[in-house]
Amino acid sequence: MLPDMSKPRWRGAVCAVLGLPLLGLFLLVAVLLVRTYTMPDSRDSWQGEGAPAAELGDTERAQLRRALVGAIRIPTVSFSEEEQNNTALAEFGAYIKKVFPQVFSSNIVQHEVVAEYSHLLTVQGMDRSLMPYMILAHLDVVPAPDEGWVVPPFSGEERDGYIYGRGTLDDKCCVIGVLQALEFLLKRGYKPRRPFYIGIGHDEEVSGHKGAMKIVEKLQSQGVKLLFVADEGLAVLDGVIQGVKRPFALIGTTEKGSITLNLTVNQQPGHSSMPPAESSIGILAAAVSRLENNPMPNMFGDGPEASMFEQLAGEFVFPLNVMLANLWLFSPVIRRILERTPSSNALVRTTTALTIFNSGIKSNVIPPMARATVNFRLHPAQTVNEALDIVRNTIADDRVQLSVVNSFDPLPISPCDDSNFGYQILQRTIHSVFSGAPVAPGVCIGNTDSRHFVNLTDSIYRFSPLKLRSEDLNRIHGLNERISVDGLERVVQFYYQLIQNADSDKVPVAHLATHEL
């Protein structure tokens, strides 16, 4: 017989029982909200004045545009490690000497050509007790056939406030930007306190083995150690991630590793009129299909990407701000959300890209061999050997032979704490040039020349001083690559202020505000 719940003694007992979970729920909500709204809101204020901005006149603005247009018109294409447009690479070297006369004639700048086509500039500082740093960029570009472009890809044509052409975003804007910034500074009589280097590689798009690596070897032979390295990489993102209230900047503190893997199947050839039950093509197709249908494990929370979202939590709308500020509870939900788009999926796992498939010589011949090439970009918490073990277990077919073409593990994670000079200098410069955009560490999903500098410094940062929207991301290595004239001027402003900010001998201090409840 059920008790009479209307009696006072039973009502009290029920309230007491229900009160325990309700109290727990209330406390949980309170913890979530307090943690969310007392985190630093990334709208930092900095002690002391930063470096002055460059006041550019109409003549200097026109000079800047001409400098980039001329650079775009030199087709410094890297097709492979064995095939580059060497004529264009040599022409580019002569071009920058002509366009930036102050840089290449200054008695405080030493210029060396490295490995025939790369460039190393050593800028002397007035205080030689200060440790030098390095700014990297690269002059080579990926191929760009004319099809699909609104203007020829090596024309440098200007339309509606944009300069079009291969390399406008990756990475001639940075080559021209840093050289133009130094040119303007020298014209204004500037003499840096801290010595620094500018390295311009000529084969970044095909590994950097002949350019950046040779620059590293030269510096190592001289016993050089660097305070920090600033290279291309992440950027200021505007509307790229849904639910963010304003543009924010990401500085790459690491970059993913890589494996290029050949899968090969060898079977008996034959006539198409008597096909075997399984052909080399069929066996290989099944193998690569298993790789596509069984992606690498989601590793969100094992790498620095979790810290990135936590630091930016206050920039997201409700309820995402609560979830990101409390990943200890919501991490499983966030990891599923991030899997939904290719760009965010690349942050949480090792990606698998099927890039080449070769087989067959004639329509009526069963081919003896089939080969596929797969490119993996390794999550920062996964090694080459761990990824290869997963590949073998996923394919699970001894007839498929694996051959590693090249590979390297993810790069070490550079420090991004309040005491790190390089990170804080970059952060301060970004705040100044990009109107106080919040800054967080991120993972660079591509690879840069900076990966070769790990023996010269533990502070390597990857940031391109560009504001990018979603539609801009596909232009990099894609069709109709372009940069706005205003965006190009911001690139120069960034390097102009970065060089001056780095003259300090103290780490800049930011005062963090907190959200109000």
C-alpha positions in Angstrom: 0.0 0.0 0.0 1.5 3.4 -1.1 1.9 6.1 1.6 -0.5 9.1 1.7 1.7 11.9 0.3 -0.7 14.6 1.4 0.1 14.1 5.1 2.6 16.7 6.5 5.2 14.2 7.6 5.4 12.7 4.1 5.6 16.2 2.4 8.5 17.1 4.7 10.4 13.9 3.9 9.9 14.3 0.1 11.1 18.0 0.3 14.2 16.8 2.2 15.0 14.2 -0.4 14.5 16.4 -3.4 16.3 19.3 -1.7 19.7 17.4 -1.8 19.9 17.2 -5.7 18.4 20.6 -6.0 21.0 22.1 -3.7 23.7 20.3 -5.7 22.3 21.6 -8.9 22.2 25.1 -7.5 25.8 24.9 -6.3 26.9 23.5 -9.7 25.3 26.4 -11.6 26.8 28.9 -9.1 30.3 27.4 -9.7 29.9 27.5 -13.5 28.7 31.1 -13.5 31.4 32.4 -11.1 34.1 30.7 -13.1 32.7 32.1 -16.3 32.3 35.7 -15.2 35.4 36.1 -13.1 37.9 34.9 -15.8 40.1 37.5 -17.4 38.2 39.1 -20.3 41.3 39.6 -22.5 40.7 43.3 -22.8 44.1 44.1 -21.4 45.6 47.5 -20.6 49.4 47.8 -20.9 51.8 49.6 -18.7 53.7 52.4 -20.4 53.4 53.6 -23.9 54.0 51.3 -26.8 55.9 52.1 -30.0 54.6 54.9 -32.2 52.7 54.0 -35.3 54.1 54.8 -38.8 52.5 57.9 -40.2 52.4 57.1 -43.9 51.9 59.9 -46.5 50.3 59.3 -49.9 53.7 58.9 -51.5 54.7 56.2 -49.1 51.4 54.4 -49.4 51.8 54.3 -53.2 55.4 53.1 -52.8 54.1 50.3 -50.6 51.5 49.2 -53.1 54.0 49.2 -55.9 56.5 47.2 -53.9 54.0 44.4 -53.4 52.6 44.5 -56.9 56.2 44.2 -58.3 56.9 41.2 -56.0 53.7 39.4 -57.1 54.7 39.8 -60.8 57.8 37.7 -60.2 56.5 34.0 -60.3 58.7 32.5 -57.6 56.9 29.2 -57.8 58.0 26.1 -55.9 56.7 23.0 -57.7 58.7 20.5 -55.6 61.9 20.2 -53.7 63.6 19.4 -57.0 61.8 21.9 -59.2 61.6 25.6 -58.6 61.6 28.7 -60.8 65.2 29.6 -60.1 65.2 32.4 -62.7 62.4 34.1 -60.7 64.1 33.4 -57.4 67.2 35.2 -58.6 65.1 38.1 -60.0 63.4 38.5 -56.7 66.7 39.0 -54.9 67.7 41.8 -57.3 64.2 43.3 -57.0 64.2 43.8 -53.2 67.6 45.4 -53.4 66.2 47.9 -55.9 63.0 48.6 -54.0 64.5 49.0 -50.5 67.7 51.0 -51.0 67.9 52.2 -47.4 67.8 48.6 -46.1 70.5 47.3 -48.4 72.8 50.3 -48.1 72.6 50.9 -44.4 75.8 50.5 -42.4 73.9 48.8 -39.6 72.4 46.1 -41.9 74.5 43.2 -43.2 73.0 41.2 -46.1 74.0 37.7 -47.1 72.6 35.5 -49.8 72.2 31.9 -48.4 72.0 28.8 -50.6 71.8 31.0 -53.7 68.3 32.3 -53.2 67.5 32.8 -49.5 68.4 36.0 -47.7 69.7 36.7 -44.2 69.8 40.3 -42.9 71.6 41.0 -39.7 70.5 44.3 -38.1 73.0 45.6 -35.5 71.7 46.9 -32.2 73.1 49.7 -30.1 73.1 47.5 -27.0 74.9 44.3 -27.9 74.2 42.9 -24.4 70.6 42.3 -25.5 69.8 38.9 -27.0 68.8 39.0 -30.7 65.5 37.8 -32.1 64.4 36.8 -35.6 61.6 37.7 -38.0 61.0 35.1 -40.7 59.1 35.2 -44.1 59.4 33.3 -47.4 59.4 34.5 -51.0 58.3 31.3 -52.8 54.7 30.6 -53.6 52.6 27.6 -54.7 51.6 27.1 -58.4 48.6 29.1 -59.7 47.1 28.2 -63.1 45.1 30.9 -64.7 41.8 29.0 -64.7 39.3 30.3 -62.2 41.0 33.6 -61.3 39.3 36.9 -61.9 42.7 38.3 -63.0 45.9 36.6 -64.0 47.5 35.2 -60.7 50.8 36.9 -61.3 49.5 40.3 -62.4 49.3 42.0 -59.1 46.2 43.8 -60.4 44.3 46.1 -58.0 40.5 46.0 -58.0 38.1 47.6 -55.6 40.7 48.2 -52.9 42.3 44.8 -53.2 45.6 43.6 -54.7 45.2 40.2 -56.3 47.8 37.6 -56.9 49.6 34.5 -55.7 51.5 35.4 -52.6 49.5 38.4 -51.5 48.6 36.4 -48.3 51.2 33.7 -48.3 53.7 35.1 -47.9 55.0 38.0 -50.0 52.9 40.4 -47.9 55.1 39.6 -44.9 58.4 39.8 -47.0 57.4 43.2 -48.4 55.9 44.2 -45.0 58.9 43.7 -42.9 61.4 45.1 -45.4 59.2 48.1 -46.0 58.8 48.7 -42.2 62.6 48.6 -41.8 63.0 50.9 -44.8 60.6 53.5 -43.3 62.3 53.2 -39.9 65.8 53.7 -41.4 64.6 56.7 -43.4 63.4 58.2 -40.2 66.8 57.8 -38.6 65.8 54.9 -36.4 68.6 52.9 -34.7 67.5 49.7 -32.9 68.7 49.0 -29.3 68.2 45.2 -29.7 69.9 43.4 -32.6 67.8 41.2 -34.8 67.7 39.1 -37.9 65.4 39.0 -40.9 65.4 35.6 -42.6 63.7 35.2 -46.0 63.5 31.6 -47.2 63.1 30.5 -50.8 61.6 27.0 -50.5 59.2 27.1 -47.6 56.4 25.7 -49.7 58.4 22.5 -50.3 60.1 21.9 -46.9 62.6 24.7 -46.3 65.4 22.2 -46.4 67.5 24.3 -48.8 66.7 27.7 -47.5 65.6 28.0 -43.9 67.7 25.0 -42.8 70.8 26.6 -44.4 70.1 29.9 -42.5 69.9 27.9 -39.3 73.2 26.1 -40.1 74.9 29.5 -40.6 73.6 30.9 -37.4 74.6 27.8 -35.4 78.1 27.9 -36.8 78.3 31.4 -35.3 77.0 30.3 -31.9 73.9 32.4 -32.2 71.0 31.9 -29.8 67.7 33.7 -30.3 65.4 35.3 -27.8 62.4 34.4 -30.0 61.4 33.8 -33.6 58.3 35.4 -35.2 57.1 33.7 -38.4 54.0 33.5 -40.5 51.1 31.3 -39.2 47.8 32.1 -37.6 46.1 35.5 -37.9 43.3 37.8 -36.6 40.1 35.9 -37.3 36.9 37.8 -38.0 33.7 35.7 -38.0 35.6 32.5 -38.7 34.3 30.7 -35.6 30.6 31.0 -34.9 29.5 32.5 -31.6 32.5 34.9 -31.1 31.5 38.5 -30.5 34.5 40.2 -32.1 37.7 39.5 -34.1 40.4 37.8 -32.1 44.0 36.9 -32.7 45.7 33.5 -32.4 49.5 33.1 -32.1 50.7 29.7 -33.0 52.8 28.3 -30.2 53.2 25.0 -31.9 52.5 23.4 -35.3 51.2 20.0 -36.2 53.6 17.2 -37.3 53.3 15.5 -40.6 53.5 12.1 -42.3 53.4 11.5 -46.1 52.7 7.8 -46.6 52.6 5.7 -49.7 50.3 2.7 -49.7 51.2 0.1 -52.4 49.5 -3.1 -53.5 51.2 -5.6 -55.9 49.1 -8.3 -57.5 49.3 -10.6 -60.6 48.4 -8.7 -63.8 45.9 -10.2 -66.2 43.3 -9.6 -68.9 40.2 -7.7 -68.1 38.0 -10.5 -69.5 39.1 -12.8 -66.7 39.3 -10.5 -63.6 40.3 -11.8 -60.2 38.0 -11.7 -57.2 40.2 -8.8 -55.9 42.4 -6.5 -58.0 45.2 -4.3 -56.8 42.9 -1.3 -57.3 40.1 -2.9 -55.3 42.4 -3.9 -52.4 43.9 -0.4 -52.2 40.5 1.3 -52.6 39.2 -0.7 -49.6 42.2 0.2 -47.6 42.0 4.0 -48.2 38.2 3.8 -47.7 38.8 2.3 -44.2 41.2 5.2 -43.4 38.6 7.8 -44.5 35.7 6.1 -42.6 37.8 5.7 -39.4 39.4 9.0 -38.6 42.1 9.3 -36.0 40.9 9.7 -32.4 39.6 13.0 -31.2 42.3 14.4 -28.8 40.7 17.6 -27.7 42.0 18.4 -24.3 45.3 16.6 -24.7 47.0 19.5 -26.6 47.1 23.4 -26.3 43.8 23.8 -28.2 41.9 23.5 -24.9 43.9 26.4 -23.4 43.1 28.5 -26.5 39.3 28.1 -26.0 39.5 28.6 -22.3 41.4 31.9 -22.7 38.8 33.1 -25.3 35.8 31.9 -23.4 34.7 35.4 -22.5 34.6 36.3 -26.1 31.8 33.8 -26.9 28.1 34.3 -26.6 26.0 32.5 -24.0 25.9 29.5 -23.4 29.2 28.8 -25.2 31.0 31.1 -22.8 29.9 29.0 -19.9 30.8 25.8 -21.6 34.3 26.9 -22.7 35.1 28.4 -19.3 34.2 25.1 -17.7 35.9 22.5 -19.9 36.3 20.3 -16.9 32.6 19.6 -17.3 31.8 20.3 -20.9 34.9 19.0 -22.7 33.0 16.0 -24.2 30.4 18.3 -25.7 32.9 20.8 -27.1 35.0 18.0 -28.7 31.9 16.8 -30.6 31.0 20.3 -31.7 34.5 20.9 -33.1 34.3 17.8 -35.2 31.6 19.2 -37.4 33.6 21.5 -39.7 36.9 20.8 -41.4 38.7 23.8 -40.0 37.8 23.1 -36.3 38.1 19.3 -36.8 41.8 19.9 -37.8 42.4 21.3 -34.3 41.2 18.2 -32.4 42.8 15.3 -34.2 45.4 14.0 -36.6 43.8 14.6 -40.0 43.9 12.1 -42.9 44.0 13.4 -46.5 44.0 11.2 -49.5 46.0 13.2 -52.1 47.2 10.9 -54.9 45.9 7.6 -56.4 47.8 5.9 -59.3 47.1 2.6 -61.1 46.4 1.2 -64.5 47.9 1.5 -68.0 45.1 0.3 -70.3 41.4 -0.3 -70.1 41.6 -4.0 -70.8 44.5 -4.8 -68.5 44.3 -5.7 -64.9 47.1 -3.6 -63.4 49.8 -5.3 -61.3 50.3 -2.3 -59.0 48.2 0.3 -57.3 49.6 3.2 -55.2 48.0 5.9 -53.1 49.6 8.8 -51.2 48.1 9.9 -47.9 49.1 13.0 -45.9 48.5 13.1 -42.2 48.9 16.2 -40.0 49.6 15.1 -36.5 47.8 16.5 -33.4 50.4 18.0 -31.0 49.8 15.1 -28.5 50.5 12.4 -31.0 53.8 11.1 -32.4 54.6 9.7 -35.9 55.0 6.1 -34.5 51.6 6.3 -32.7 49.9 7.5 -35.8 51.5 4.8 -37.9 50.4 2.1 -35.5 46.8 3.3 -35.8 47.1 3.3 -39.7 48.3 -0.3 -39.7 45.5 -1.5 -37.4 42.9 0.4 -39.4 44.0 -1.0 -42.8 44.5 -4.5 -41.3 45.6 -6.0 -44.6 49.2 -7.3 -45.1 48.8 -7.0 -48.9 49.0 -3.2 -48.5 52.6 -2.1 -48.1 53.3 1.1 -46.1 56.3 3.3 -47.0 57.0 6.6 -45.2 58.0 9.3 -47.7 58.8 11.8 -45.0 57.6 12.5 -41.5 58.3 14.6 -38.4 56.7 14.8 -35.0 54.7 17.9 -33.8 56.8 20.8 -32.7 57.5 21.6 -29.1 55.0 24.0 -27.5 56.5 27.5 -26.9 55.8 29.3 -23.7 53.0 31.9 -23.6 53.0 33.0 -20.0 53.2 36.5 -18.6 57.0 36.3 -18.2 57.8 35.3 -21.8 59.3 38.3 -23.7 58.6 37.2 -27.2 54.9 36.2 -26.7 54.2 39.4 -24.7 55.8 41.6 -27.3 53.7 40.0 -30.0 50.6 40.3 -27.9 51.2 44.0 -27.2 51.9 44.8 -30.9 48.7 42.9 -32.0 46.6 44.9 -29.4 48.0 48.1 -30.8 47.7 47.4 -34.5 44.4 45.5 -34.4 42.3 47.7 -32.1 42.7 45.7 -28.9 41.8 42.3 -30.4 42.0 39.6 -27.8 44.9 37.3 -28.1 45.3 33.6 -27.3 47.8 30.8 -28.1 46.8 28.4 -30.9 47.9 25.4 -33.0 49.2 26.1 -36.5 47.7 23.3 -38.6 50.2 24.0 -41.5 53.9 23.9 -41.3 56.4 26.9 -41.5 60.1 27.5 -41.9 60.2 28.2 -38.1 60.2 24.5 -37.4 63.8 24.4 -38.4 64.8 26.9 -35.6 64.0 24.7 -32.5 67.7 24.4 -31.6 68.2 28.2 -31.6 65.3 29.1 -29.3 62.4 27.6 -27.3 60.2 30.6 -28.1 58.8 30.2 -31.7 55.6 32.1 -32.6 53.6 31.9 -35.8 51.5 34.9 -36.6 50.6 36.6 -39.9 49.5 40.2 -39.2 46.3 39.8 -41.3 42.6 40.0 -40.5 41.0 37.1 -42.2 37.3 36.2 -42.7 35.9 32.8 -43.6 35.9 33.5 -47.3 39.6 34.5 -47.1 40.8 31.1 -45.8 40.2 29.3 -49.1 42.1 31.9 -51.0 45.3 30.9 -49.4 46.8 28.3 -51.9 43.5 28.7 -53.7 41.8 30.9 -56.2 41.8 34.7 -56.2 44.2 35.2 -53.4 44.2 38.9 -52.5 45.0 41.4 -49.8 43.2 44.7 -49.2 45.3 47.9 -49.5 44.4 48.7 -45.9 45.4 45.2 -44.8 48.8 45.6 -46.5 49.4 48.9 -44.6 48.5 47.0 -41.3 51.2 44.4 -42.1 53.8 47.3 -42.3 52.4 48.9 -39.2 52.7 45.6 -37.3 56.4 45.1 -38.2 57.1 48.8 -37.7 55.9 48.6 -34.1 57.1 45.1 -33.4 60.7 46.1 -34.1 60.5 49.1 -31.8 58.6 47.3 -29.1 61.3 44.6 -29.0 63.9 47.2 -28.1 62.7 47.0 -24.5 64.8 45.1 -22.0 61.7 44.3 -19.9 58.7 42.1 -20.5 55.7 44.3 -21.1 53.1 43.9 -18.4 49.4 43.7 -19.1 46.7 44.4 -16.5 43.9 41.9 -16.9 40.3 43.0 -16.2 37.7 40.5 -15.2 34.1 40.1 -16.1 31.6 41.5 -13.7 28.9 39.4 -12.3 
